[in-house]
Amino acid sequence: MNPSPYARRSRAASAAAALVTVAALAACGQQTAERGDAAPTTRFTENGVTVTLSVSDWHTRNGTLTAVFTPEVGFHLYSTDLPATGIEGVGRPTAIGVTGALRAEGKPAAAAEVRTISLPGVDAPVPVYPDGPVTVTLPVSTAGSGDATVLLGYASCSAREGCTIPVADRPVHLRVTDDGPVFAGAR
C-alpha cells in the first residue's frame, strides 16, 4: 500500500525538523546527553570537531572514560603526547582529563597511529594522527558520589584548509552516583 501524499509530507516534515534540531545543537556547540541501558553518553561539536564521550566498564568505583574526536573530513588531530603549547607554538594536543569526584588512574591512550608531518617554518617534526576520528580512553575512579568535570582539548588542521581555533579545557559536567557517572542533562 502506498502512503498518501499527506503521510509522505508529514514524515518528511518530521525528519526535516529532527535534522534541523540536531544541526542547531551541533552548530551551537550544544551538549546533548543520553542515558539508557547503554553506557552514559554525551556529545558536542565545537570548532570543527564532534566529540562523543562515554563511560564504560563501570564496576563499583572504576571505569573507562572514552572520547571519540571526529574532525571534519580531511582534517587531522594532534597527538596526545604533543606538549601543551605545541611544537614551536604549532598545534595543541588532543587531551582528556578529569576533576572533582573523578580522578585519572593513568594516562590517556589513543587508538590511532602517530605519524609526523613537516610544516613550513617549524624545524621539528609535528606528531599527528591520520585524518579522521581518534578514540582516546582514560581509566578513571571515584572515592564517592559528587560532581565531576571532564576537560577536553584539541585542534584540527588540514593541509588544504588550514587549522581551526584550538579548544582548551572544554568542560563537560557529570554527576557520580552510587550507580555510576551520569552526564549533565541525561534523562
FIDO-54627 format. One record per residue: x, y, z of N, C-alpha, C in turn. Coordinates in pm, 1 decimal. Example, Ala and Ser with C-alpha at 12.3 -4.5 7.8 and 13.67 -1.06 7.14 Angstrom:
BEGIN
+----------+----------+----------+----------+----------+----------+----------+----------+----------+
!    neast !   nnorth !      nup !   caeast !  canorth !     caup !    ceast !   cnorth !      cup !
+----------+----------+----------+----------+----------+----------+----------+----------+----------+
!   1319.0 !   -569.0 !    780.0 !   1230.0 !   -450.0 !    780.0 !   1320.0 !   -330.0 !    780.0 !
!   1285.0 !   -225.0 !    708.0 !   1367.0 !   -106.0 !    714.0 !   1290.0 !      3.0 !    787.0 !
+----------+----------+----------+----------+----------+----------+----------+----------+----------+
END
This chain:
BEGIN
+----------+----------+----------+----------+----------+----------+----------+----------+----------+
!    neast !   nnorth !      nup !   caeast !  canorth !     caup !    ceast !   cnorth !      cup !
+----------+----------+----------+----------+----------+----------+----------+----------+----------+
!     84.7 !   -117.3 !      0.0 !      0.0 !      0.0 !      0.0 !     89.3 !    123.7 !      0.0 !
!     59.3 !    218.1 !    -85.4 !    135.4 !    342.2 !    -93.0 !     81.4 !    442.3 !      6.6 !
!    169.7 !    509.4 !     81.5 !    121.5 !    611.0 !    174.7 !     65.3 !    729.1 !     97.4 !
!    -30.6 !    796.6 !    158.8 !    -90.9 !    913.5 !     94.9 !     11.5 !   1025.5 !     84.3 !
!    -10.3 !   1121.1 !     -7.1 !     82.2 !   1234.4 !    -16.8 !     93.8 !   1308.6 !    116.2 !
!    -15.3 !   1315.8 !    193.9 !    -11.1 !   1384.0 !    323.6 !     82.2 !   1311.0 !    419.8 !
!     75.7 !   1175.9 !    422.5 !    161.2 !   1097.2 !    512.1 !    307.2 !   1112.6 !    473.2 !
!    334.8 !   1113.8 !    339.7 !    473.3 !   1132.0 !    295.6 !    524.6 !   1268.4 !    337.6 !
!    442.5 !   1374.9 !    320.1 !    485.2 !   1509.8 !    360.4 !    504.9 !   1517.3 !    510.2 !
!    417.4 !   1452.5 !    586.7 !    427.0 !   1455.4 !    732.5 !    555.8 !   1389.2 !    779.3 !
!    589.0 !   1270.8 !    720.4 !    714.5 !   1204.3 !    756.6 !    833.8 !   1288.7 !    716.5 !
!    826.9 !   1348.3 !    598.2 !    937.7 !   1432.6 !    551.6 !    952.8 !   1554.0 !    641.8 !
!    842.1 !   1613.8 !    683.3 !    849.1 !   1729.8 !    772.6 !    907.0 !   1690.1 !    908.0 !
!    867.0 !   1573.5 !    959.3 !    921.2 !   1526.6 !   1087.1 !   1070.3 !   1501.9 !   1077.4 !
!   1112.6 !   1438.5 !    968.3 !   1255.4 !   1412.0 !    950.1 !   1332.4 !   1542.7 !    936.1 !
!   1276.6 !   1637.4 !    860.6 !   1344.6 !   1766.7 !    843.7 !   1355.2 !   1839.6 !    977.2 !
!   1250.5 !   1835.7 !   1057.6 !   1253.8 !   1902.0 !   1188.9 !   1359.2 !   1839.1 !   1277.9 !
!   1370.0 !   1706.4 !   1274.0 !   1471.7 !   1639.1 !   1355.6 !   1611.3 !   1678.4 !   1309.8 !
!   1634.0 !   1682.9 !   1179.3 !   1765.8 !   1721.9 !   1127.2 !   1799.2 !   1865.8 !   1163.0 !
!   1700.6 !   1955.2 !   1154.9 !   1724.5 !   2095.4 !   1190.4 !   1761.0 !   2106.5 !   1337.7 !
!   1694.2 !   2031.2 !   1424.5 !   1724.5 !   2033.8 !   1567.6 !   1866.5 !   1985.8 !   1593.8 !
!   1904.7 !   1873.3 !   1532.4 !   2040.3 !   1821.1 !   1550.7 !   2142.7 !   1920.2 !   1498.0 !
!   2116.6 !   1977.4 !   1380.7 !   2211.0 !   2073.9 !   1322.7 !   2223.2 !   2197.2 !   1411.4 !
!   2111.9 !   2244.4 !   1466.2 !   2116.7 !   2362.3 !   1553.3 !   2197.1 !   2334.0 !   1679.0 !
!   2177.8 !   2216.8 !   1737.5 !   2255.5 !   2181.2 !   1856.0 !   2404.0 !   2173.4 !   1823.6 !
!   2436.5 !   2111.2 !   1710.9 !   2577.8 !   2097.9 !   1672.4 !   2639.0 !   2233.6 !   1642.2 !
!   2565.0 !   2318.1 !   1573.7 !   2619.5 !   2448.0 !   1535.7 !   2648.2 !   2534.0 !   1657.7 !
!   2572.3 !   2518.6 !   1760.7 !   2591.6 !   2599.5 !   1880.7 !   2691.9 !   2537.6 !   1976.4 !
!   2744.6 !   2421.5 !   1942.9 !   2833.9 !   2354.1 !   2036.9 !   2755.6 !   2301.8 !   2155.6 !
!   2624.6 !   2288.7 !   2139.7 !   2535.6 !   2244.3 !   2247.4 !   2568.0 !   2100.7 !   2283.6 !
!   2561.1 !   2072.9 !   2409.5 !   2588.5 !   1939.0 !   2459.3 !   2457.4 !   1864.2 !   2472.9 !
!   2451.7 !   1740.7 !   2424.2 !   2335.8 !   1656.2 !   2444.6 !   2380.4 !   1534.7 !   2523.5 !
!   2292.6 !   1481.5 !   2604.3 !   2328.3 !   1366.4 !   2686.7 !   2224.9 !   1257.1 !   2667.1 !
!   2270.5 !   1133.3 !   2675.1 !   2182.5 !   1018.4 !   2659.0 !   2208.4 !    921.5 !   2772.8 !
!   2105.1 !    854.4 !   2815.6 !   2121.3 !    750.4 !   2918.2 !   2014.5 !    646.2 !   2893.7 !
!   2050.8 !    527.9 !   2898.4 !   1958.9 !    416.0 !   2882.8 !   2028.0 !    295.5 !   2940.1 !
!   2005.7 !    181.5 !   2877.4 !   2074.2 !     61.1 !   2921.5 !   2222.2 !     64.1 !   2882.8 !
!   2254.8 !    142.8 !   2782.6 !   2393.5 !    152.8 !   2737.2 !   2471.2 !    245.1 !   2830.4 !
!   2601.1 !    253.8 !   2804.8 !   2687.1 !    342.2 !   2884.3 !   2639.4 !    486.2 !   2869.4 !
!   2651.7 !    565.9 !   2978.1 !   2613.7 !    707.0 !   2966.8 !   2698.0 !    774.4 !   2858.8 !
!   2632.9 !    855.9 !   2776.4 !   2699.4 !    919.1 !   2663.1 !   2655.7 !   1064.1 !   2650.2 !
!   2747.1 !   1148.3 !   2602.0 !   2713.0 !   1286.1 !   2567.9 !   2794.0 !   1324.5 !   2445.5 !
!   2748.2 !   1427.8 !   2375.4 !   2813.4 !   1466.1 !   2250.2 !   2802.2 !   1617.1 !   2232.0 !
!   2905.5 !   1676.4 !   2173.0 !   2900.3 !   1818.0 !   2134.8 !   2990.3 !   1838.2 !   2013.7 !
!   2968.0 !   1947.8 !   1943.8 !   3052.0 !   1985.6 !   1830.4 !   3100.2 !   2127.5 !   1854.7 !
!   3231.8 !   2146.0 !   1841.0 !   3289.5 !   2279.1 !   1857.7 !   3415.0 !   2290.5 !   1771.6 !
!   3425.6 !   2399.0 !   1698.4 !   3541.7 !   2430.1 !   1614.9 !   3581.8 !   2316.1 !   1521.9 !
!   3481.8 !   2261.4 !   1453.3 !   3508.9 !   2162.1 !   1350.2 !   3530.4 !   2019.5 !   1397.1 !
!   3509.0 !   1992.4 !   1524.6 !   3528.6 !   1857.5 !   1577.9 !   3405.5 !   1818.0 !   1659.8 !
!   3352.1 !   1699.9 !   1633.3 !   3245.4 !   1643.2 !   1716.0 !   3311.7 !   1549.9 !   1815.9 !
!   3278.2 !   1567.9 !   1943.5 !   3334.0 !   1483.7 !   2049.1 !   3219.0 !   1405.7 !   2111.8 !
!   3234.7 !   1273.5 !   2115.4 !   3137.6 !   1185.7 !   2180.5 !   3206.8 !   1124.1 !   2301.5 !
!   3150.2 !   1148.6 !   2419.4 !   3205.4 !   1096.6 !   2544.6 !   3116.1 !    987.5 !   2600.3 !
!   3178.3 !    884.0 !   2655.0 !   3101.9 !    780.2 !   2722.8 !   3184.2 !    724.3 !   2838.2 !
!   3113.6 !    664.2 !   2932.4 !   3177.3 !    594.8 !   3044.6 !   3134.2 !    449.3 !   3034.1 !
!   3232.5 !    359.3 !   3031.5 !   3200.9 !    217.7 !   3018.0 !   3276.6 !    136.2 !   3121.5 !
!   3242.9 !      9.1 !   3127.1 !   3308.2 !    -85.5 !   3219.0 !   3306.8 !    -35.0 !   3362.9 !
!   3197.2 !     30.0 !   3403.4 !   3189.5 !     83.7 !   3539.0 !   3162.8 !    -29.4 !   3636.5 !
!   3255.7 !    -49.9 !   3729.3 !   3244.1 !   -153.5 !   3831.4 !   3274.9 !    -88.9 !   3965.5 !
!   3176.1 !    -82.3 !   4050.9 !   3186.4 !    -25.5 !   4185.1 !   3233.8 !    119.5 !   4179.6 !
!   3363.2 !    143.9 !   4167.7 !   3415.2 !    281.6 !   4168.0 !   3517.7 !    306.9 !   4057.7 !
!   3522.4 !    219.7 !   3956.6 !   3620.6 !    232.5 !   3848.3 !   3553.0 !    214.3 !   3713.5 !
!   3608.2 !    279.7 !   3611.8 !   3556.6 !    264.1 !   3476.8 !   3651.7 !    323.9 !   3375.1 !
!   3603.8 !    332.4 !   3252.8 !   3683.0 !    388.5 !   3144.2 !   3606.0 !    501.1 !   3078.7 !
!   3669.0 !    616.2 !   3072.6 !   3613.8 !    731.2 !   3003.2 !   3666.9 !    725.0 !   2860.4 !
!   3576.3 !    728.7 !   2762.6 !   3615.5 !    721.3 !   2622.3 !   3568.4 !    847.0 !   2550.5 !
!   3659.6 !    909.6 !   2476.5 !   3625.7 !   1025.7 !   2394.2 !   3659.6 !    993.6 !   2249.9 !
!   3560.6 !   1006.5 !   2162.4 !   3584.2 !    990.6 !   2019.1 !   3582.7 !   1131.4 !   1958.8 !
!   3698.4 !   1174.1 !   1911.1 !   3714.9 !   1305.9 !   1849.7 !   3701.3 !   1286.4 !   1698.7 !
!   3599.0 !   1346.4 !   1637.3 !   3575.7 !   1331.2 !   1494.2 !   3586.3 !   1466.9 !   1425.8 !
!   3700.8 !   1495.0 !   1363.3 !   3714.4 !   1622.3 !   1292.6 !   3641.2 !   1617.9 !   1158.4 !
!   3622.8 !   1734.9 !   1098.8 !   3563.1 !   1741.5 !    965.9 !   3647.9 !   1658.8 !    869.1 !
!   3587.2 !   1615.2 !    760.1 !   3656.2 !   1533.6 !    660.1 !   3779.2 !   1608.7 !    609.2 !
!   3892.8 !   1537.3 !    604.8 !   4016.2 !   1595.6 !    554.2 !   4100.6 !   1664.2 !    660.6 !
!   4056.3 !   1659.7 !    787.1 !   4129.9 !   1722.9 !    896.4 !   4191.8 !   1617.0 !    986.1 !
!   4305.3 !   1650.1 !   1046.4 !   4370.5 !   1561.3 !   1143.0 !   4375.6 !   1629.5 !   1279.4 !
!   4402.9 !   1549.0 !   1381.0 !   4421.3 !   1596.6 !   1518.0 !   4565.9 !   1573.8 !   1558.2 !
!   4611.3 !   1645.0 !   1659.7 !   4748.2 !   1631.5 !   1709.0 !   4756.8 !   1523.1 !   1815.9 !
!   4874.2 !   1466.1 !   1831.5 !   4899.0 !   1358.4 !   1926.2 !   4869.8 !   1400.4 !   2070.8 !
!   4829.3 !   1303.9 !   2151.1 !   4810.1 !   1329.7 !   2294.8 !   4943.4 !   1360.9 !   2362.7 !
!   5053.6 !   1321.6 !   2300.0 !   5187.1 !   1344.9 !   2357.1 !   5247.4 !   1479.2 !   2317.3 !
!   5177.8 !   1556.2 !   2234.9 !   5227.6 !   1688.2 !   2196.2 !   5234.1 !   1776.8 !   2320.8 !
!   5338.1 !   1857.9 !   2337.1 !   5342.0 !   1949.7 !   2452.3 !   5220.2 !   2043.4 !   2450.7 !
!   5181.6 !   2091.3 !   2566.4 !   5062.0 !   2176.2 !   2580.3 !   5065.0 !   2298.8 !   2490.3 !
!   5183.7 !   2352.0 !   2463.5 !   5194.4 !   2470.7 !   2377.9 !   5234.8 !   2434.7 !   2235.5 !
!   5233.6 !   2307.3 !   2201.6 !   5265.8 !   2264.2 !   2066.8 !   5415.5 !   2253.5 !   2044.3 !
!   5454.1 !   2242.7 !   1919.4 !   5595.5 !   2238.2 !   1880.8 !   5625.4 !   2371.4 !   1813.9 !
!   5712.6 !   2447.5 !   1876.1 !   5743.5 !   2582.3 !   1828.7 !   5614.4 !   2663.6 !   1812.8 !
!   5519.3 !   2639.1 !   1903.9 !   5391.8 !   2710.7 !   1904.3 !   5287.2 !   2655.0 !   1809.2 !
!   5318.6 !   2550.2 !   1736.1 !   5226.3 !   2493.3 !   1637.5 !   5156.7 !   2371.3 !   1696.5 !
!   5023.7 !   2369.2 !   1685.0 !   4944.2 !   2255.1 !   1728.5 !   4909.7 !   2259.0 !   1876.0 !
!   4811.0 !   2181.5 !   1912.8 !   4770.8 !   2161.3 !   2051.5 !   4737.1 !   2014.9 !   2068.2 !
!   4772.4 !   1957.0 !   2183.0 !   4748.5 !   1813.2 !   2199.6 !   4600.2 !   1779.5 !   2209.0 !
!   4566.1 !   1658.3 !   2165.9 !   4434.6 !   1602.5 !   2192.7 !   4440.7 !   1560.4 !   2339.4 !
!   4352.9 !   1617.9 !   2422.6 !   4366.7 !   1599.9 !   2567.8 !   4233.4 !   1564.3 !   2632.0 !
!   4241.4 !   1482.9 !   2737.3 !   4125.8 !   1448.2 !   2818.4 !   4174.4 !   1435.5 !   2962.4 !
!   4105.2 !   1501.9 !   3052.5 !   4138.8 !   1496.4 !   3194.1 !   4011.7 !   1506.2 !   3276.4 !
!   4021.1 !   1483.1 !   3405.6 !   3904.4 !   1488.9 !   3493.5 !   3937.8 !   1566.0 !   3620.7 !
!   3835.6 !   1625.5 !   3679.1 !   3846.8 !   1692.5 !   3808.5 !   3722.9 !   1659.8 !   3890.6 !
!   3724.8 !   1696.7 !   4015.9 !   3609.1 !   1674.6 !   4102.2 !   3604.4 !   1532.1 !   4153.9 !
!   3486.2 !   1470.9 !   4145.4 !   3464.7 !   1338.2 !   4202.8 !   3530.0 !   1225.4 !   4124.1 !
!   3587.0 !   1254.1 !   4008.2 !   3660.2 !   1152.3 !   3931.9 !   3808.6 !   1184.5 !   3932.6 !
!   3889.3 !   1080.9 !   3931.0 !   4034.0 !   1100.8 !   3916.7 !   4086.4 !   1003.8 !   3811.8 !
!   4189.7 !   1049.6 !   3740.9 !   4252.3 !    966.4 !   3638.1 !   4335.9 !    858.7 !   3705.6 !
!   4331.9 !    738.8 !   3650.2 !   4410.7 !    626.3 !   3700.7 !   4513.6 !    583.6 !   3596.6 !
!   4568.0 !    678.7 !   3526.6 !   4666.8 !    651.2 !   3422.3 !   4667.4 !    765.9 !   3323.7 !
!   4736.7 !    744.5 !   3212.8 !   4746.1 !    844.7 !   3108.2 !   4644.2 !    814.5 !   2998.5 !
!   4601.7 !    916.8 !   2925.1 !   4514.0 !    891.9 !   2810.0 !   4586.0 !    805.2 !   2706.3 !
!   4511.5 !    715.7 !   2643.0 !   4566.3 !    628.9 !   2538.7 !   4483.0 !    645.9 !   2412.0 !
!   4549.2 !    674.7 !   2301.4 !   4480.4 !    692.5 !   2173.4 !   4487.9 !    564.5 !   2091.4 !
!   4378.0 !    532.9 !   2024.5 !   4371.5 !    413.7 !   1939.0 !   4397.1 !    454.2 !   1793.9 !
!   4507.7 !    523.7 !   1771.4 !   4546.4 !    564.6 !   1636.7 !   4698.2 !    574.3 !   1630.9 !
!   4753.0 !    543.9 !   1517.0 !   4897.4 !    552.8 !   1498.8 !   4939.8 !    698.5 !   1485.4 !
!   5049.1 !    732.9 !   1548.9 !   5104.5 !    867.9 !   1536.2 !   5197.1 !    870.1 !   1415.5 !
!   5185.2 !    973.9 !   1337.7 !   5278.8 !    997.2 !   1228.9 !   5330.5 !   1139.6 !   1245.6 !
!   5438.5 !   1172.6 !   1182.2 !   5489.8 !   1309.3 !   1193.5 !   5477.8 !   1378.8 !   1058.8 !
!   5455.8 !   1509.2 !   1067.6 !   5449.6 !   1590.9 !    946.7 !   5549.7 !   1704.2 !    961.1 !
!   5594.5 !   1753.7 !    849.0 !   5683.1 !   1869.8 !    846.9 !   5601.5 !   1990.1 !    803.0 !
!   5618.1 !   2099.5 !    874.2 !   5544.0 !   2220.6 !    843.5 !   5640.2 !   2333.8 !    810.8 !
!   5604.7 !   2417.4 !    715.2 !   5691.1 !   2530.5 !    682.2 !   5713.5 !   2619.5 !    804.1 !
!   5837.5 !   2656.1 !    828.3 !   5870.3 !   2744.9 !    939.2 !   5887.1 !   2675.2 !   1072.9 !
!   5867.3 !   2543.3 !   1076.9 !   5881.8 !   2466.7 !   1200.1 !   5997.8 !   2369.8 !   1179.9 !
!   6099.6 !   2380.4 !   1264.4 !   6219.8 !   2297.4 !   1247.4 !   6198.6 !   2151.5 !   1285.6 !
!   6116.8 !   2125.1 !   1387.0 !   6098.0 !   1988.4 !   1436.6 !   5974.6 !   1924.9 !   1372.5 !
!   5974.2 !   1791.0 !   1357.7 !   5853.9 !   1723.2 !   1308.2 !   5740.6 !   1735.5 !   1410.5 !
!   5617.2 !   1738.2 !   1360.5 !   5499.4 !   1756.4 !   1445.5 !   5419.8 !   1626.0 !   1445.6 !
!   5394.9 !   1566.0 !   1565.6 !   5320.7 !   1439.2 !   1571.8 !   5169.4 !   1460.3 !   1561.1 !
!   5108.7 !   1390.1 !   1464.1 !   4964.9 !   1399.7 !   1441.1 !   4908.5 !   1259.3 !   1421.4 !
!   4776.4 !   1250.4 !   1424.6 !   4707.2 !   1127.4 !   1388.3 !   4662.4 !   1138.8 !   1242.8 !
!   4640.2 !   1027.5 !   1175.0 !   4587.5 !   1034.2 !   1038.2 !   4453.3 !   1108.0 !   1036.4 !
!   4417.9 !   1165.3 !    922.1 !   4288.7 !   1233.0 !    908.2 !   4177.4 !   1140.8 !    955.8 !
!   4079.7 !   1198.6 !   1023.6 !   3963.2 !   1121.9 !   1066.4 !   3953.6 !   1108.2 !   1216.6 !
!   3856.6 !   1026.3 !   1262.5 !   3828.4 !   1011.7 !   1405.2 !   3944.3 !    949.4 !   1483.2 !
!   3955.6 !    990.2 !   1608.5 !   4054.0 !    934.2 !   1701.3 !   3981.1 !    902.3 !   1831.1 !
!   3997.8 !    780.1 !   1880.3 !   3938.3 !    738.5 !   2007.5 !   4046.0 !    742.9 !   2115.0 !
!   4014.7 !    815.0 !   2223.8 !   4107.7 !    827.8 !   2336.4 !   4037.6 !    775.0 !   2460.8 !
!   4105.5 !    687.2 !   2535.5 !   4048.0 !    633.4 !   2658.6 !   4130.1 !    678.5 !   2778.9 !
!   4061.6 !    687.0 !   2892.3 !   4126.0 !    725.1 !   3017.7 !   4063.0 !    642.7 !   3129.8 !
!   4142.7 !    560.1 !   3200.6 !   4087.1 !    488.6 !   3316.1 !   4060.9 !    588.1 !   3428.4 !
!   3943.4 !    576.0 !   3491.8 !   3904.6 !    668.4 !   3598.7 !   3851.5 !    592.3 !   3719.0 !
!   3852.6 !    661.0 !   3833.0 !   3794.6 !    604.3 !   3954.8 !   3733.9 !    717.4 !   4036.5 !
!   3659.4 !    679.4 !   4139.7 !   3598.7 !    777.3 !   4228.8 !   3607.3 !    727.2 !   4371.8 !
!   3612.5 !    821.5 !   4464.2 !   3610.8 !    787.0 !   4605.9 !   3469.4 !    795.4 !   4660.9 !
!   3376.4 !    846.5 !   4581.5 !   3238.9 !    859.7 !   4627.3 !   3156.1 !    942.4 !   4532.2 !
!   3031.8 !    969.5 !   4570.3 !   2940.5 !   1047.3 !   4487.1 !   2980.6 !   1193.9 !   4486.5 !
!   2940.1 !   1262.6 !   4380.3 !   2965.0 !   1406.2 !   4371.1 !   2973.8 !   1453.1 !   4227.6 !
!   2999.2 !   1582.5 !   4211.2 !   3011.7 !   1641.8 !   4078.6 !   3153.1 !   1622.5 !   4025.4 !
!   3161.7 !   1603.8 !   3894.3 !   3291.4 !   1588.1 !   3827.9 !   3286.4 !   1663.6 !   3695.6 !
!   3403.9 !   1693.5 !   3644.5 !   3415.0 !   1761.8 !   3516.4 !   3520.3 !   1691.4 !   3432.0 !
!   3485.9 !   1666.9 !   3305.9 !   3581.9 !   1617.7 !   3208.0 !   3631.1 !   1740.7 !   3133.6 !
!   3763.5 !   1755.0 !   3121.9 !   3822.7 !   1867.7 !   3049.8 !   3885.2 !   1815.6 !   2921.2 !
!   3845.1 !   1872.6 !   2808.3 !   3888.7 !   1826.3 !   2677.4 !   3963.9 !   1935.7 !   2602.7 !
!   4061.3 !   1894.2 !   2524.2 !   4134.7 !   1987.8 !   2440.5 !   4170.9 !   1922.8 !   2308.7 !
!   4178.7 !   2004.2 !   2203.6 !   4214.5 !   1953.3 !   2072.3 !   4231.2 !   2070.8 !   1975.6 !
!   4291.5 !   2041.9 !   1863.0 !   4297.2 !   2133.4 !   1749.3 !   4297.3 !   2046.9 !   1624.6 !
!   4229.2 !   2091.3 !   1521.9 !   4227.4 !   2015.3 !   1397.0 !   4283.2 !   2101.6 !   1284.9 !
!   4354.1 !   2034.1 !   1194.4 !   4414.5 !   2103.6 !   1081.2 !   4400.2 !   2020.6 !    955.0 !
!   4408.0 !   2089.4 !    843.2 !   4404.5 !   2026.1 !    712.0 !   4516.0 !   2087.2 !    628.2 !
!   4581.8 !   2004.4 !    549.2 !   4688.3 !   2054.1 !    462.4 !   4633.6 !   2155.1 !    361.3 !
!   4505.7 !   2141.1 !    323.6 !   4445.9 !   2231.1 !    223.6 !   4363.7 !   2344.0 !    284.6 !
!   4297.3 !   2316.6 !    396.7 !   4202.0 !   2411.6 !    454.0 !   4258.5 !   2496.7 !    566.6 !
!   4375.3 !   2461.7 !    618.9 !   4429.3 !   2534.2 !    733.5 !   4382.1 !   2471.7 !    863.0 !
!   4384.9 !   2550.2 !    970.9 !   4352.1 !   2498.4 !   1104.3 !   4229.7 !   2567.5 !   1163.3 !
!   4163.4 !   2495.5 !   1253.1 !   4053.6 !   2554.7 !   1329.0 !   4111.1 !   2616.4 !   1456.5 !
!   4032.5 !   2694.9 !   1524.0 !   4074.9 !   2754.0 !   1651.2 !   4085.7 !   2641.7 !   1754.1 !
!   4198.0 !   2631.0 !   1825.2 !   4212.4 !   2524.3 !   1925.4 !   4109.1 !   2537.0 !   2037.7 !
!   4074.9 !   2423.4 !   2094.4 !   3985.9 !   2416.4 !   2210.2 !   4070.6 !   2368.8 !   2327.5 !
!   4064.0 !   2441.4 !   2439.4 !   4142.6 !   2404.2 !   2558.1 !   4051.3 !   2398.5 !   2679.8 !
!   4065.7 !   2292.8 !   2758.3 !   3990.0 !   2276.2 !   2882.7 !   3839.7 !   2297.8 !   2864.9 !
!   3783.1 !   2238.8 !   2760.1 !   3638.8 !   2246.9 !   2734.2 !   3570.4 !   2156.2 !   2837.5 !
!   3489.1 !   2215.3 !   2928.7 !   3429.7 !   2132.8 !   3034.9 !   3304.9 !   2057.2 !   2990.2 !
!   3293.0 !   1935.8 !   3039.1 !   3171.2 !   1856.4 !   3026.4 !   3141.5 !   1806.6 !   3167.3 !
!   3023.7 !   1840.1 !   3217.3 !   2990.3 !   1810.5 !   3356.3 !   2915.3 !   1678.4 !   3368.9 !
!   2943.2 !   1610.5 !   3478.8 !   2870.3 !   1489.2 !   3511.3 !   2857.1 !   1475.5 !   3661.8 !
!   2773.2 !   1384.9 !   3700.8 !   2748.9 !   1357.9 !   3843.2 !   2777.8 !   1210.5 !   3866.8 !
!   2858.9 !   1182.4 !   3967.3 !   2888.4 !   1044.6 !   4004.6 !   2790.5 !   1005.2 !   4114.1 !
!   2715.9 !    897.6 !   4089.1 !   2619.1 !    847.3 !   4186.5 !   2660.3 !    705.8 !   4226.6 !
!   2583.0 !    645.6 !   4314.2 !   2610.7 !    507.1 !   4353.3 !   2600.3 !    411.9 !   4234.3 !
!   2520.2 !    450.1 !   4133.5 !   2504.3 !    367.3 !   4013.2 !   2608.8 !    397.1 !   3907.1 !
!   2692.8 !    497.7 !   3929.3 !   2795.5 !    534.7 !   3832.4 !   2776.8 !    676.1 !   3781.8 !
!   2862.0 !    720.1 !   3690.0 !   2855.2 !    856.1 !   3637.1 !   2736.4 !    876.5 !   3543.8 !
!   2680.3 !    997.3 !   3547.4 !   2571.5 !   1038.7 !   3459.8 !   2606.0 !   1177.9 !   3409.0 !
!   2606.8 !   1198.0 !   3277.2 !   2636.2 !   1328.5 !   3220.8 !   2522.0 !   1425.6 !   3249.1 !
!   2556.2 !   1551.6 !   3269.5 !   2455.7 !   1654.9 !   3292.7 !   2357.3 !   1656.8 !   3175.9 !
!   2230.4 !   1665.6 !   3206.4 !   2128.6 !   1668.9 !   3102.3 !   2077.2 !   1531.4 !   3063.5 !
!   2134.8 !   1423.8 !   3121.3 !   2085.7 !   1289.8 !   3086.5 !   1946.4 !   1270.3 !   3142.9 !
!   1867.0 !   1196.2 !   3069.5 !   1729.7 !   1172.0 !   3113.3 !   1727.7 !   1068.2 !   3222.7 !
+----------+----------+----------+----------+----------+----------+----------+----------+----------+
END
